[in-house]
Amino acid sequence: MRRLKRQYKRPRRPWNTTQITEERKLLNTYGLRRKRELWRAREILRQFRKRARTATAREDKEAEQVLLKRLQRIGMLSDEKECTIDHVLALSIENILDRRLQTIILKRGMATTMKQARQFITHGHVAIDGRRVLYPSFLVRLDAEDKIDWTTGKPPTILEASKKRVLPPAPKKNAPKAEGKKEKPVQKQEAAPAAQPTETVPAPVKEAHA
């Protein structure tokens, strides 16, 4: 049985505070479930940069044009002719995450939140050019954006319900508190005076007659 190669590399310094903060921010922004998804995106970006540096070192103009056209089809670079290898080396992890199917669905208004977009994909509600896609990390090409649609031809019922739901406005910071029913003050009952101890009178002693 062939052993599959791992598609990502773990960070060299996993307990770096700055790195942990940045990763957590990206996870919340793009609705990633695990850090492995973030590490896969970084590996994809690393491979693009590696190809760009290799083509520059060999002065291979044909390889440079192939790489630039591929990134333009994905939407990571603009279609302008002025794009060069320097633009490839300047790409960031956000450029990869912006082309994920999960992000595209949210931008197109097919979901209200990143988590909802992920749920629609994994539950099989989203299709591209008539083919169902179950992977939120699928990189969408520019010519395929207009082909994204629902598998049944209509949005799920939960999407319409979430759009109609109106959340109550947040209370203002300095707004006066609403006056409710005033509670009656509890009257303290005075404790009964403690009973005073009664004095016991000794019984008279009878004298014995001799």
PyRosetta script that sets phi, psi and omega in degrees:
from pyrosetta import init, pose_from_sequence

init()
pose = pose_from_sequence("MRRLKRQYKRPRRPWNTTQITEERKLLNTYGLRRKRELWRAREILRQFRKRARTATAREDKEAEQVLLKRLQRIGMLSDEKECTIDHVLALSIENILDRRLQTIILKRGMATTMKQARQFITHGHVAIDGRRVLYPSFLVRLDAEDKIDWTTGKPPTILEASKKRVLPPAPKKNAPKAEGKKEKPVQKQEAAPAAQPTETVPAPVKEAHA")
pose.set_psi(1, 128.6)
pose.set_omega(1, -178.1)
pose.set_phi(2, -75.0)
pose.set_psi(2, 132.6)
pose.set_omega(2, -179.5)
pose.set_phi(3, -89.4)
pose.set_psi(3, 124.6)
pose.set_omega(3, -178.0)
pose.set_phi(4, -73.4)
pose.set_psi(4, 142.8)
pose.set_omega(4, 179.9)
pose.set_phi(5, -81.1)
pose.set_psi(5, 140.9)
pose.set_omega(5, 178.5)
pose.set_phi(6, -66.0)
pose.set_psi(6, 135.4)
pose.set_omega(6, -174.2)
pose.set_phi(7, -92.8)
pose.set_psi(7, 12.8)
pose.set_omega(7, 179.7)
pose.set_phi(8, -152.5)
pose.set_psi(8, 166.2)
pose.set_omega(8, 176.7)
pose.set_phi(9, -124.3)
pose.set_psi(9, 135.5)
pose.set_omega(9, 177.8)
pose.set_phi(10, -73.0)
pose.set_psi(10, 150.5)
pose.set_omega(10, 178.5)
pose.set_phi(11, -64.9)
pose.set_psi(11, 148.7)
pose.set_omega(11, -179.1)
pose.set_phi(12, -69.3)
pose.set_psi(12, -34.2)
pose.set_omega(12, 179.8)
pose.set_phi(13, -117.6)
pose.set_psi(13, 83.1)
pose.set_omega(13, -174.2)
pose.set_phi(14, -69.0)
pose.set_psi(14, -20.1)
pose.set_omega(14, -176.2)
pose.set_phi(15, -103.7)
pose.set_psi(15, 21.1)
pose.set_omega(15, 176.3)
pose.set_phi(16, -72.4)
pose.set_psi(16, 125.8)
pose.set_omega(16, -174.8)
pose.set_phi(17, -63.1)
pose.set_psi(17, -43.6)
pose.set_omega(17, -179.9)
pose.set_phi(18, -63.2)
pose.set_psi(18, -42.1)
pose.set_omega(18, -179.9)
pose.set_phi(19, -66.5)
pose.set_psi(19, -40.7)
pose.set_omega(19, 179.0)
pose.set_phi(20, -63.1)
pose.set_psi(20, -40.6)
pose.set_omega(20, 179.4)
pose.set_phi(21, -64.9)
pose.set_psi(21, -43.0)
pose.set_omega(21, 179.4)
pose.set_phi(22, -66.0)
pose.set_psi(22, -41.7)
pose.set_omega(22, 179.4)
pose.set_phi(23, -65.0)
pose.set_psi(23, -40.7)
pose.set_omega(23, 179.4)
pose.set_phi(24, -64.5)
pose.set_psi(24, -37.2)
pose.set_omega(24, 178.4)
pose.set_phi(25, -65.9)
pose.set_psi(25, -42.2)
pose.set_omega(25, 178.4)
pose.set_phi(26, -66.7)
pose.set_psi(26, -37.8)
pose.set_omega(26, 178.3)
pose.set_phi(27, -61.5)
pose.set_psi(27, -42.1)
pose.set_omega(27, -179.5)
pose.set_phi(28, -73.2)
pose.set_psi(28, -36.4)
pose.set_omega(28, -176.7)
pose.set_phi(29, -70.5)
pose.set_psi(29, -43.4)
pose.set_omega(29, -174.5)
pose.set_phi(30, -102.4)
pose.set_psi(30, 7.5)
pose.set_omega(30, 174.9)
pose.set_phi(31, 64.8)
pose.set_psi(31, 34.6)
pose.set_omega(31, 178.6)
pose.set_phi(32, -78.1)
pose.set_psi(32, 142.9)
pose.set_omega(32, -176.3)
pose.set_phi(33, -89.6)
pose.set_psi(33, -36.1)
pose.set_omega(33, -178.7)
pose.set_phi(34, -133.6)
pose.set_psi(34, 159.2)
pose.set_omega(34, 177.9)
pose.set_phi(35, -70.9)
pose.set_psi(35, -20.0)
pose.set_omega(35, 178.1)
pose.set_phi(36, -61.8)
pose.set_psi(36, -33.5)
pose.set_omega(36, 176.4)
pose.set_phi(37, -64.1)
pose.set_psi(37, -38.9)
pose.set_omega(37, 177.6)
pose.set_phi(38, -68.0)
pose.set_psi(38, -39.4)
pose.set_omega(38, 179.6)
pose.set_phi(39, -68.2)
pose.set_psi(39, -33.3)
pose.set_omega(39, 176.1)
pose.set_phi(40, -65.8)
pose.set_psi(40, -41.5)
pose.set_omega(40, 177.9)
pose.set_phi(41, -63.1)
pose.set_psi(41, -38.7)
pose.set_omega(41, 177.0)
pose.set_phi(42, -65.9)
pose.set_psi(42, -35.3)
pose.set_omega(42, 178.2)
pose.set_phi(43, -67.0)
pose.set_psi(43, -38.9)
pose.set_omega(43, 176.4)
pose.set_phi(44, -62.1)
pose.set_psi(44, -45.2)
pose.set_omega(44, 178.4)
pose.set_phi(45, -63.5)
pose.set_psi(45, -39.0)
pose.set_omega(45, 179.2)
pose.set_phi(46, -63.5)
pose.set_psi(46, -38.3)
pose.set_omega(46, 179.1)
pose.set_phi(47, -67.9)
pose.set_psi(47, -39.0)
pose.set_omega(47, 176.8)
pose.set_phi(48, -62.9)
pose.set_psi(48, -43.8)
pose.set_omega(48, 178.8)
pose.set_phi(49, -65.5)
pose.set_psi(49, -37.4)
pose.set_omega(49, 179.0)
pose.set_phi(50, -63.7)
pose.set_psi(50, -43.6)
pose.set_omega(50, 177.7)
pose.set_phi(51, -64.2)
pose.set_psi(51, -36.7)
pose.set_omega(51, 178.8)
pose.set_phi(52, -66.2)
pose.set_psi(52, -43.6)
pose.set_omega(52, 179.5)
pose.set_phi(53, -67.0)
pose.set_psi(53, -37.4)
pose.set_omega(53, 179.0)
pose.set_phi(54, -65.9)
pose.set_psi(54, -43.0)
pose.set_omega(54, 179.1)
pose.set_phi(55, -65.3)
pose.set_psi(55, -35.8)
pose.set_omega(55, 178.5)
pose.set_phi(56, -69.1)
pose.set_psi(56, -41.4)
pose.set_omega(56, -179.4)
pose.set_phi(57, -65.9)
pose.set_psi(57, -36.0)
pose.set_omega(57, -179.8)
pose.set_phi(58, -87.5)
pose.set_psi(58, -6.2)
pose.set_omega(58, -177.2)
pose.set_phi(59, 56.8)
pose.set_psi(59, 42.6)
pose.set_omega(59, -179.3)
pose.set_phi(60, -94.2)
pose.set_psi(60, 97.0)
pose.set_omega(60, -177.7)
pose.set_phi(61, -68.0)
pose.set_psi(61, -33.6)
pose.set_omega(61, -179.7)
pose.set_phi(62, -66.0)
pose.set_psi(62, -42.6)
pose.set_omega(62, 178.1)
pose.set_phi(63, -65.3)
pose.set_psi(63, -34.7)
pose.set_omega(63, 177.7)
pose.set_phi(64, -64.2)
pose.set_psi(64, -43.9)
pose.set_omega(64, -178.9)
pose.set_phi(65, -67.2)
pose.set_psi(65, -36.6)
pose.set_omega(65, 178.2)
pose.set_phi(66, -63.8)
pose.set_psi(66, -42.7)
pose.set_omega(66, 179.7)
pose.set_phi(67, -67.0)
pose.set_psi(67, -42.5)
pose.set_omega(67, -179.6)
pose.set_phi(68, -64.5)
pose.set_psi(68, -41.7)
pose.set_omega(68, 180.0)
pose.set_phi(69, -66.5)
pose.set_psi(69, -36.3)
pose.set_omega(69, 178.9)
pose.set_phi(70, -65.5)
pose.set_psi(70, -43.9)
pose.set_omega(70, 179.4)
pose.set_phi(71, -67.5)
pose.set_psi(71, -30.7)
pose.set_omega(71, 176.4)
pose.set_phi(72, -70.3)
pose.set_psi(72, -36.7)
pose.set_omega(72, 177.5)
pose.set_phi(73, -66.0)
pose.set_psi(73, -37.3)
pose.set_omega(73, 178.9)
pose.set_phi(74, -71.5)
pose.set_psi(74, -25.9)
pose.set_omega(74, -178.3)
pose.set_phi(75, 100.1)
pose.set_psi(75, 9.4)
pose.set_omega(75, 179.7)
pose.set_phi(76, -83.1)
pose.set_psi(76, -19.6)
pose.set_omega(76, 175.4)
pose.set_phi(77, -127.2)
pose.set_psi(77, 152.8)
pose.set_omega(77, 178.3)
pose.set_phi(78, -73.4)
pose.set_psi(78, 164.6)
pose.set_omega(78, -178.3)
pose.set_phi(79, -82.8)
pose.set_psi(79, 6.1)
pose.set_omega(79, -179.3)
pose.set_phi(80, -68.8)
pose.set_psi(80, 151.1)
pose.set_omega(80, -179.5)
pose.set_phi(81, -77.0)
pose.set_psi(81, -9.4)
pose.set_omega(81, -177.0)
pose.set_phi(82, -81.3)
pose.set_psi(82, -3.3)
pose.set_omega(82, -179.4)
pose.set_phi(83, -66.1)
pose.set_psi(83, 134.7)
pose.set_omega(83, -179.4)
pose.set_phi(84, -129.2)
pose.set_psi(84, -178.0)
pose.set_omega(84, 178.4)
pose.set_phi(85, -65.3)
pose.set_psi(85, -27.9)
pose.set_omega(85, 178.2)
pose.set_phi(86, -62.0)
pose.set_psi(86, -33.9)
pose.set_omega(86, 177.0)
pose.set_phi(87, -67.4)
pose.set_psi(87, -32.8)
pose.set_omega(87, 177.5)
pose.set_phi(88, -68.0)
pose.set_psi(88, -42.5)
pose.set_omega(88, -179.8)
pose.set_phi(89, -68.9)
pose.set_psi(89, -20.2)
pose.set_omega(89, -179.4)
pose.set_phi(90, -90.7)
pose.set_psi(90, 1.1)
pose.set_omega(90, 179.5)
pose.set_phi(91, -67.3)
pose.set_psi(91, 151.3)
pose.set_omega(91, -179.8)
pose.set_phi(92, -120.9)
pose.set_psi(92, 174.5)
pose.set_omega(92, -179.5)
pose.set_phi(93, -65.5)
pose.set_psi(93, -27.6)
pose.set_omega(93, 179.2)
pose.set_phi(94, -66.0)
pose.set_psi(94, -31.9)
pose.set_omega(94, 178.2)
pose.set_phi(95, -63.8)
pose.set_psi(95, -33.0)
pose.set_omega(95, 176.5)
pose.set_phi(96, -73.7)
pose.set_psi(96, -46.0)
pose.set_omega(96, -176.5)
pose.set_phi(97, -67.5)
pose.set_psi(97, -27.2)
pose.set_omega(97, 179.2)
pose.set_phi(98, -70.1)
pose.set_psi(98, -19.7)
pose.set_omega(98, -178.7)
pose.set_phi(99, -97.1)
pose.set_psi(99, 4.4)
pose.set_omega(99, 176.2)
pose.set_phi(100, -69.4)
pose.set_psi(100, 149.4)
pose.set_omega(100, 179.7)
pose.set_phi(101, -61.6)
pose.set_psi(101, -36.1)
pose.set_omega(101, 179.0)
pose.set_phi(102, -60.6)
pose.set_psi(102, -42.3)
pose.set_omega(102, 179.9)
pose.set_phi(103, -71.8)
pose.set_psi(103, -39.6)
pose.set_omega(103, -178.8)
pose.set_phi(104, -63.4)
pose.set_psi(104, -39.9)
pose.set_omega(104, -179.8)
pose.set_phi(105, -62.8)
pose.set_psi(105, -40.8)
pose.set_omega(105, 179.0)
pose.set_phi(106, -66.9)
pose.set_psi(106, -40.3)
pose.set_omega(106, 180.0)
pose.set_phi(107, -67.1)
pose.set_psi(107, -30.3)
pose.set_omega(107, -179.8)
pose.set_phi(108, -83.4)
pose.set_psi(108, -0.4)
pose.set_omega(108, 178.2)
pose.set_phi(109, 79.3)
pose.set_psi(109, 16.8)
pose.set_omega(109, 179.1)
pose.set_phi(110, -85.5)
pose.set_psi(110, -2.9)
pose.set_omega(110, 177.2)
pose.set_phi(111, -151.4)
pose.set_psi(111, 157.5)
pose.set_omega(111, -179.1)
pose.set_phi(112, -94.9)
pose.set_psi(112, -25.5)
pose.set_omega(112, 179.2)
pose.set_phi(113, -138.7)
pose.set_psi(113, 165.7)
pose.set_omega(113, 177.7)
pose.set_phi(114, -64.8)
pose.set_psi(114, -39.2)
pose.set_omega(114, 179.9)
pose.set_phi(115, -65.6)
pose.set_psi(115, -37.2)
pose.set_omega(115, 178.4)
pose.set_phi(116, -68.4)
pose.set_psi(116, -38.2)
pose.set_omega(116, 177.2)
pose.set_phi(117, -62.1)
pose.set_psi(117, -41.5)
pose.set_omega(117, 178.1)
pose.set_phi(118, -64.4)
pose.set_psi(118, -39.6)
pose.set_omega(118, -179.8)
pose.set_phi(119, -64.9)
pose.set_psi(119, -41.7)
pose.set_omega(119, 179.3)
pose.set_phi(120, -61.8)
pose.set_psi(120, -38.6)
pose.set_omega(120, -178.2)
pose.set_phi(121, -70.4)
pose.set_psi(121, -49.6)
pose.set_omega(121, -176.7)
pose.set_phi(122, -67.5)
pose.set_psi(122, -24.3)
pose.set_omega(122, 178.6)
pose.set_phi(123, -88.3)
pose.set_psi(123, 0.9)
pose.set_omega(123, 174.6)
pose.set_phi(124, 82.2)
pose.set_psi(124, 26.7)
pose.set_omega(124, -179.9)
pose.set_phi(125, -90.8)
pose.set_psi(125, -10.4)
pose.set_omega(125, -172.7)
pose.set_phi(126, -113.2)
pose.set_psi(126, 139.2)
pose.set_omega(126, 177.7)
pose.set_phi(127, -136.2)
pose.set_psi(127, 150.4)
pose.set_omega(127, 176.0)
pose.set_phi(128, -120.6)
pose.set_psi(128, 117.4)
pose.set_omega(128, -178.8)
pose.set_phi(129, 56.7)
pose.set_psi(129, 39.2)
pose.set_omega(129, 177.4)
pose.set_phi(130, 83.5)
pose.set_psi(130, -2.1)
pose.set_omega(130, -179.9)
pose.set_phi(131, -108.6)
pose.set_psi(131, 129.7)
pose.set_omega(131, -178.6)
pose.set_phi(132, -70.9)
pose.set_psi(132, 134.5)
pose.set_omega(132, 178.8)
pose.set_phi(133, -118.6)
pose.set_psi(133, 127.3)
pose.set_omega(133, -176.3)
pose.set_phi(134, -110.1)
pose.set_psi(134, 8.5)
pose.set_omega(134, -175.0)
pose.set_phi(135, -114.1)
pose.set_psi(135, 115.1)
pose.set_omega(135, 177.3)
pose.set_phi(136, -63.8)
pose.set_psi(136, -23.8)
pose.set_omega(136, -178.1)
pose.set_phi(137, -85.4)
pose.set_psi(137, 6.0)
pose.set_omega(137, -179.8)
pose.set_phi(138, -62.7)
pose.set_psi(138, 126.4)
pose.set_omega(138, 179.9)
pose.set_phi(139, -83.3)
pose.set_psi(139, 120.1)
pose.set_omega(139, -174.5)
pose.set_phi(140, -90.7)
pose.set_psi(140, 130.2)
pose.set_omega(140, 175.0)
pose.set_phi(141, -78.6)
pose.set_psi(141, 160.7)
pose.set_omega(141, -178.1)
pose.set_phi(142, -63.8)
pose.set_psi(142, -40.2)
pose.set_omega(142, -178.2)
pose.set_phi(143, -75.1)
pose.set_psi(143, -6.0)
pose.set_omega(143, -179.7)
pose.set_phi(144, -103.1)
pose.set_psi(144, -4.8)
pose.set_omega(144, -178.3)
pose.set_phi(145, -64.1)
pose.set_psi(145, -41.3)
pose.set_omega(145, -178.8)
pose.set_phi(146, -73.9)
pose.set_psi(146, -8.7)
pose.set_omega(146, -179.4)
pose.set_phi(147, -97.2)
pose.set_psi(147, 3.2)
pose.set_omega(147, 178.1)
pose.set_phi(148, -77.0)
pose.set_psi(148, 128.3)
pose.set_omega(148, -177.8)
pose.set_phi(149, -154.2)
pose.set_psi(149, 174.5)
pose.set_omega(149, 176.7)
pose.set_phi(150, -81.5)
pose.set_psi(150, 147.2)
pose.set_omega(150, -178.6)
pose.set_phi(151, -65.2)
pose.set_psi(151, -33.2)
pose.set_omega(151, 179.9)
pose.set_phi(152, -93.0)
pose.set_psi(152, -1.8)
pose.set_omega(152, -179.1)
pose.set_phi(153, 88.1)
pose.set_psi(153, -8.4)
pose.set_omega(153, 178.8)
pose.set_phi(154, -140.8)
pose.set_psi(154, 151.7)
pose.set_omega(154, -177.2)
pose.set_phi(155, -68.3)
pose.set_psi(155, 156.7)
pose.set_omega(155, 176.9)
pose.set_phi(156, -62.7)
pose.set_psi(156, 156.4)
pose.set_omega(156, -178.6)
pose.set_phi(157, -64.3)
pose.set_psi(157, -33.6)
pose.set_omega(157, -177.4)
pose.set_phi(158, -66.2)
pose.set_psi(158, -27.0)
pose.set_omega(158, 178.7)
pose.set_phi(159, -68.3)
pose.set_psi(159, -43.6)
pose.set_omega(159, 178.2)
pose.set_phi(160, -65.2)
pose.set_psi(160, -36.9)
pose.set_omega(160, -180.0)
pose.set_phi(161, -68.4)
pose.set_psi(161, -38.1)
pose.set_omega(161, -179.3)
pose.set_phi(162, -71.3)
pose.set_psi(162, -30.4)
pose.set_omega(162, 177.8)
pose.set_phi(163, -73.2)
pose.set_psi(163, -33.1)
pose.set_omega(163, -179.8)
pose.set_phi(164, -78.9)
pose.set_psi(164, -20.5)
pose.set_omega(164, -177.9)
pose.set_phi(165, -69.8)
pose.set_psi(165, 128.8)
pose.set_omega(165, -179.3)
pose.set_phi(166, -110.5)
pose.set_psi(166, 123.2)
pose.set_omega(166, 179.3)
pose.set_phi(167, -83.4)
pose.set_psi(167, 145.0)
pose.set_omega(167, 178.4)
pose.set_phi(168, -66.6)
pose.set_psi(168, 147.0)
pose.set_omega(168, -179.9)
pose.set_phi(169, -65.1)
pose.set_psi(169, 147.3)
pose.set_omega(169, -180.0)
pose.set_phi(170, -71.4)
pose.set_psi(170, 139.7)
pose.set_omega(170, 179.8)
pose.set_phi(171, -67.4)
pose.set_psi(171, 144.9)
pose.set_omega(171, 178.2)
pose.set_phi(172, -73.7)
pose.set_psi(172, 155.1)
pose.set_omega(172, -175.8)
pose.set_phi(173, -66.2)
pose.set_psi(173, -45.5)
pose.set_omega(173, -175.6)
pose.set_phi(174, -99.1)
pose.set_psi(174, 17.1)
pose.set_omega(174, -179.1)
pose.set_phi(175, -72.2)
pose.set_psi(175, 140.1)
pose.set_omega(175, 178.8)
pose.set_phi(176, -68.7)
pose.set_psi(176, 147.4)
pose.set_omega(176, 179.7)
pose.set_phi(177, -72.0)
pose.set_psi(177, 141.9)
pose.set_omega(177, 179.4)
pose.set_phi(178, -68.9)
pose.set_psi(178, 136.8)
pose.set_omega(178, -179.1)
pose.set_phi(179, -82.9)
pose.set_psi(179, 121.6)
pose.set_omega(179, 177.8)
pose.set_phi(180, -99.8)
pose.set_psi(180, -164.4)
pose.set_omega(180, 178.1)
pose.set_phi(181, -69.8)
pose.set_psi(181, 128.8)
pose.set_omega(181, 179.6)
pose.set_phi(182, -77.3)
pose.set_psi(182, 129.2)
pose.set_omega(182, 179.2)
pose.set_phi(183, -80.6)
pose.set_psi(183, 140.1)
pose.set_omega(183, 179.3)
pose.set_phi(184, -70.5)
pose.set_psi(184, 136.7)
pose.set_omega(184, 179.5)
pose.set_phi(185, -65.6)
pose.set_psi(185, 138.4)
pose.set_omega(185, -179.5)
pose.set_phi(186, -78.9)
pose.set_psi(186, 121.2)
pose.set_omega(186, 179.9)
pose.set_phi(187, -81.9)
pose.set_psi(187, 128.6)
pose.set_omega(187, 179.5)
pose.set_phi(188, -79.7)
pose.set_psi(188, 127.5)
pose.set_omega(188, 178.3)
pose.set_phi(189, -84.5)
pose.set_psi(189, 131.9)
pose.set_omega(189, -180.0)
pose.set_phi(190, -72.7)
pose.set_psi(190, 135.3)
pose.set_omega(190, -179.1)
pose.set_phi(191, -70.4)
pose.set_psi(191, 140.5)
pose.set_omega(191, 179.5)
pose.set_phi(192, -65.7)
pose.set_psi(192, 142.3)
pose.set_omega(192, -179.6)
pose.set_phi(193, -62.8)
pose.set_psi(193, 140.1)
pose.set_omega(193, -178.4)
pose.set_phi(194, -67.0)
pose.set_psi(194, 141.0)
pose.set_omega(194, -179.3)
pose.set_phi(195, -68.9)
pose.set_psi(195, 131.4)
pose.set_omega(195, -179.8)
pose.set_phi(196, -79.1)
pose.set_psi(196, 140.8)
pose.set_omega(196, -178.8)
pose.set_phi(197, -67.6)
pose.set_psi(197, 135.8)
pose.set_omega(197, -179.8)
pose.set_phi(198, -84.0)
pose.set_psi(198, 142.0)
pose.set_omega(198, 179.2)
pose.set_phi(199, -82.6)
pose.set_psi(199, 131.6)
pose.set_omega(199, 179.4)
pose.set_phi(200, -92.4)
pose.set_psi(200, 126.3)
pose.set_omega(200, 180.0)
pose.set_phi(201, -92.2)
pose.set_psi(201, 125.5)
pose.set_omega(201, -178.6)
pose.set_phi(202, -68.2)
pose.set_psi(202, 141.6)
pose.set_omega(202, -179.8)
pose.set_phi(203, -68.9)
pose.set_psi(203, 145.0)
pose.set_omega(203, -179.9)
pose.set_phi(204, -66.7)
pose.set_psi(204, 141.2)
pose.set_omega(204, -178.7)
pose.set_phi(205, -91.7)
pose.set_psi(205, 126.6)
pose.set_omega(205, 178.9)
pose.set_phi(206, -79.3)
pose.set_psi(206, 134.9)
pose.set_omega(206, 179.6)
pose.set_phi(207, -85.6)
pose.set_psi(207, 134.5)
pose.set_omega(207, 179.2)
pose.set_phi(208, -79.9)
pose.set_psi(208, 133.0)
pose.set_omega(208, 178.7)
pose.set_phi(209, -86.4)
pose.set_psi(209, 134.7)
pose.set_omega(209, 179.2)
pose.set_phi(210, -73.9)
pose.dump_pdb("model.pdb")
